[in-house]
Amino acid sequence: DGYFGAVVEADPGYEGDPHTHAFTEFSYVIEGSVRTQGMVMDKGDAYVAAAGSTHDDFVTATGATYLSIFKL
């Protein structure tokens, strides 16, 4: 328990700040596309960041809507 879900609407050009995941995080692309850790994800694609992993590449050139499930 203790996980949260958020639908994020990222504007074109959005870049996430580098960070380390204290807990597992799940992302699912609803619309648009994002690049995460060098991999381009389009509508319907999902990504799981393992606890302890470093995340330093997250950007959307086109804008994107995605679901993020995470723990604080």
Accessible surface in RSA format (square Angstrom, percent):
REM  Atomic radii and reference values for relative SASA: ProtOr
REM  Chains: A
REM  Algorithm: Lee & Richards
REM  Probe-radius: 1.40
REM  Slices: 20
REM RES _ NUM      All-atoms   Total-Side   Main-Chain    Non-polar    All polar
REM                ABS   REL    ABS   REL    ABS   REL    ABS   REL    ABS   REL
RES ASP A   1   172.88 121.1 119.75 119.2  53.13 125.6  43.21 101.7 129.67 129.3
RES GLY A   2    41.60  51.3   0.00   N/A  41.60  51.3  31.43  86.3  10.17  22.8
RES TYR A   3   104.28  48.7  76.79  43.7  27.49  71.5  57.23  43.0  47.04  58.0
RES PHE A   4   107.27  53.7 101.28  62.7   5.99  15.6 107.27  65.0   0.00   0.0
RES GLY A   5    55.86  68.9   0.00   N/A  55.86  68.9  16.16  44.4  39.70  88.9
RES ALA A   6    37.11  34.1  30.05  46.4   7.06  16.1  37.11  52.3   0.00   0.0
RES VAL A   7    94.70  62.3  64.87  58.7  29.83  71.9  64.87  56.4  29.83  80.9
RES VAL A   8    48.90  32.2  45.42  41.1   3.48   8.4  48.90  42.5   0.00   0.0
RES GLU A   9   139.99  80.4 112.87  85.4  27.12  64.6  32.83  63.5 107.16  87.5
RES ALA A  10    13.12  12.1   1.32   2.0  11.79  26.8   6.71   9.4   6.41  17.0
RES ASP A  11   109.28  76.6 104.79 104.3   4.49  10.6  24.32  57.2  84.97  84.7
RES PRO A  12    93.32  68.0  72.18  65.8  21.14  76.8  72.61  59.9  20.71 128.7
RES GLY A  13    48.68  60.0   0.00   N/A  48.68  60.0  32.14  88.2  16.54  37.0
RES TYR A  14    93.41  43.6  84.02  47.8   9.39  24.4  60.86  45.7  32.55  40.1
RES GLU A  15   123.87  71.1 105.52  79.8  18.36  43.7  22.76  44.0 101.12  82.6
RES GLY A  16    20.67  25.5   0.00   N/A  20.67  25.5   6.95  19.1  13.71  30.7
RES ASP A  17   117.52  82.3 107.95 107.4   9.57  22.6  28.60  67.3  88.93  88.7
RES PRO A  18    98.35  71.7  78.96  72.0  19.39  70.5  79.56  65.7  18.79 116.8
RES HIS A  19    81.35  44.5  68.90  47.9  12.45  31.8  72.49  74.7   8.85  10.3
RES THR A  20    86.35  61.4  61.95  62.8  24.40  58.2  40.18  54.0  46.17  69.8
RES HIS A  21     9.01   4.9   5.33   3.7   3.68   9.4   3.74   3.9   5.27   6.1
RES ALA A  22    78.97  72.6  48.32  74.6  30.65  69.7  58.67  82.6  20.30  53.8
RES PHE A  23    77.28  38.7  71.56  44.3   5.72  14.9  72.76  44.1   4.52  12.9
RES THR A  24    56.89  40.5  54.73  55.5   2.17   5.2  31.73  42.6  25.16  38.0
RES GLU A  25    39.54  22.7  38.36  29.0   1.18   2.8   2.70   5.2  36.83  30.1
RES PHE A  26    65.93  33.0  65.46  40.5   0.47   1.2  65.46  39.7   0.47   1.3
RES SER A  27    10.03   8.5  10.03  13.4   0.00   0.0   3.13   6.7   6.90   9.7
RES TYR A  28    84.46  39.4  84.46  48.1   0.00   0.0  49.17  36.9  35.29  43.5
RES VAL A  29     0.70   0.5   0.58   0.5   0.12   0.3   0.58   0.5   0.12   0.3
RES ILE A  30    61.46  35.0  58.57  43.6   2.89   7.0  60.53  43.6   0.93   2.5
RES GLU A  31    88.65  50.9  88.65  67.1   0.00   0.0  38.15  73.8  50.50  41.2
RES GLY A  32    34.36  42.4   0.00   N/A  34.36  42.4  24.04  66.0  10.31  23.1
RES SER A  33    25.27  21.4  24.59  32.8   0.68   1.6   5.95  12.7  19.32  27.1
RES VAL A  34     3.99   2.6   1.18   1.1   2.80   6.8   3.99   3.5   0.00   0.0
RES ARG A  35   103.86  43.6 102.48  52.2   1.38   3.3  27.07  37.0  76.79  46.5
RES THR A  36     0.93   0.7   0.82   0.8   0.11   0.3   0.75   1.0   0.17   0.3
RES GLN A  37    73.10  40.9  44.34  32.4  28.76  68.5  23.53  50.1  49.56  37.6
RES GLY A  38    58.71  72.4   0.00   N/A  58.71  72.4  28.21  77.4  30.50  68.3
RES MET A  39    91.13  47.2  85.69  56.7   5.44  13.0  50.29  42.8  40.84  54.1
RES VAL A  40    95.29  62.7  74.51  67.5  20.77  50.1  74.51  64.7  20.77  56.3
RES MET A  41     2.87   1.5   2.86   1.9   0.00   0.0   2.61   2.2   0.26   0.3
RES ASP A  42    75.34  52.8  75.34  75.0   0.00   0.0  25.93  61.0  49.41  49.3
RES LYS A  43   137.85  67.2 116.91  71.7  20.94  49.9  72.57  65.3  65.28  69.5
RES GLY A  44    40.47  49.9   0.00   N/A  40.47  49.9  18.33  50.3  22.13  49.6
RES ASP A  45    58.48  41.0  54.79  54.5   3.68   8.7  12.09  28.4  46.39  46.3
RES ALA A  46    51.09  47.0  25.49  39.3  25.60  58.2  25.77  36.3  25.32  67.1
RES TYR A  47    51.28  23.9  46.36  26.4   4.92  12.8  31.48  23.7  19.80  24.4
RES VAL A  48    89.00  58.6  66.07  59.8  22.93  55.3  66.07  57.4  22.93  62.2
RES ALA A  49     4.32   4.0   2.60   4.0   1.72   3.9   4.32   6.1   0.00   0.0
RES ALA A  50    60.87  56.0  56.03  86.5   4.84  11.0  58.17  81.9   2.70   7.2
RES ALA A  51    59.91  55.1  36.34  56.1  23.57  53.6  36.61  51.5  23.30  61.7
RES GLY A  52    55.68  68.7   0.00   N/A  55.68  68.7  32.49  89.2  23.19  51.9
RES SER A  53    39.60  33.5  30.00  40.0   9.61  22.1  37.50  79.9   2.10   2.9
RES THR A  54    82.78  58.9  67.34  68.3  15.44  36.8  44.37  59.6  38.41  58.1
RES HIS A  55    12.71   6.9  11.14   7.7   1.57   4.0  11.01  11.3   1.70   2.0
RES ASP A  56    95.12  66.6  68.73  68.4  26.38  62.4  16.82  39.6  78.30  78.1
RES ASP A  57    30.87  21.6  26.86  26.7   4.01   9.5  20.13  47.4  10.74  10.7
RES PHE A  58    27.03  13.5  22.45  13.9   4.58  11.9  22.45  13.6   4.58  13.1
RES VAL A  59    24.20  15.9  23.55  21.3   0.65   1.6  23.55  20.5   0.65   1.8
RES THR A  60     0.84   0.6   0.00   0.0   0.84   2.0   0.84   1.1   0.00   0.0
RES ALA A  61    86.35  79.4  62.10  95.8  24.25  55.2  66.08  93.1  20.26  53.7
RES THR A  62    93.93  66.8  66.94  67.9  26.99  64.3  72.53  97.4  21.39  32.3
RES GLY A  63     9.86  12.2   0.00   N/A   9.86  12.2   7.23  19.8   2.63   5.9
RES ALA A  64     8.23   7.6   0.00   0.0   8.23  18.7   4.41   6.2   3.82  10.1
RES THR A  65    29.79  21.2  29.62  30.0   0.17   0.4  10.03  13.5  19.77  29.9
RES TYR A  66    17.84   8.3  17.84  10.1   0.00   0.0   7.71   5.8  10.13  12.5
RES LEU A  67    49.93  27.8  49.93  35.7   0.00   0.0  49.93  35.1   0.00   0.0
RES SER A  68    10.48   8.9  10.48  14.0   0.00   0.0   5.44  11.6   5.04   7.1
RES ILE A  69    63.56  36.2  62.92  46.9   0.65   1.6  62.92  45.3   0.65   1.8
RES PHE A  70    48.76  24.4  48.76  30.2   0.00   0.0  48.76  29.6   0.00   0.0
RES LYS A  71    71.85  35.1  57.59  35.3  14.27  34.0  18.66  16.8  53.20  56.7
RES LEU A  72   154.09  85.8 108.02  77.3  46.07 115.8 133.06  93.4  21.02  56.6
END  Absolute sums over single chains surface
CHAIN  1 A     4393.0       3343.3       1049.7       2561.0       1832.0
END  Absolute sums over all chains
TOTAL          4393.0       3343.3       1049.7       2561.0       1832.0
